[in-house]
């Protein structure tokens, strides 16, 4: 049935027919084809976001077409009356045009309840459609998130392909997911508003109903000698927790224009179910060998101290780290990330590190700088496995004690590096194909299970998929 819906959406796009949002239609979490196509119009760039208290609140970010006071209006579906919360005004100049961006948190939400919400301006001249989300009922038992690596598109055809990749993968996975995770490089050029508009337009296959978690990549910000390094764009279009480190002045490099608060909303942490998530702005470690900000040792140390404090001050059995530049990846050799982070990850027993930037799907397990030599694996039809010999340590099912798992996405969009760059870093498994891979990650009290789907297509920008297959599955367990 879903395959038919996707085919019909493709037909609608090919005919150039779009359903306009008139501000009155309600959509639900069980979307009809009209809802999905209307959703792809996302006129207010609406996205839901994770908060520091994701089991009782929901963040939202949106854009109004003109200067106003804006509100988010919401209620439990079962309630009679709406509450409204005045949104925080984040108006800023992007692309030489003023953008009226807003954020708010919907609070006091109850587990398992479905909520209805919409956004509006002061005069009610701009009133968004009603959308719904459902709060997690018992994430401590089990929860799932979808991982979307670096869309980083520039054009509508690229983001359209991204939207369809998500639809194909979610159709095949056929599972509910509680939030969506991005390791950065959401757009290609942060200061181009059109790219953010396209990101929200095609992310609306989930963004009205499911919160988003993200950190910044090198494409979401700018060089340290540009005023935009303070990331007005990322902050404007995202509503993420600001419980990260307090930096000192950035004065170790000539022309460094970073302000101490430039990284707010890019490094933060939150608890969800049985997991503690630490989200790190890895641009802080960049040493200038690739396009990035310069390395400020004092503030990198502050970030390291914050991560250590964060990992030692929670009571969750699982620890998952998200960042853009990974320590063990095939395309880029991120030495300063590795030097700063790996000793901390080992010391605090982080279970899973998820990163992007590399555009070449890979997985490796390392401990104390040494890659673990797995001796058994399931059969892999696609991709390359290394170091598999006779023995008992199974690459698809192993204990958290074995080491830290480093999972690198390729892309949820259309840009691939496999074969075009080489870091010299070893990994246990890699998939060099130029097809998007979308993992679904499920956390229970005794396991982290990952199922990665590959959307096989004839060409990068093809909308129609040939097939969707499981690329690999693996499970990290507690003894
Ligand atoms: Fe990147």
Boltz pocket constraint, residues with backbone or C-beta under 6 A from the ligand:
constraints:
  - pocket:
      binder: B
      contacts: [[A, 185], [A, 217], [A, 218], [A, 219], [A, 324], [A, 356], [A, 357], [A, 358]]
      max_distance: 6.0
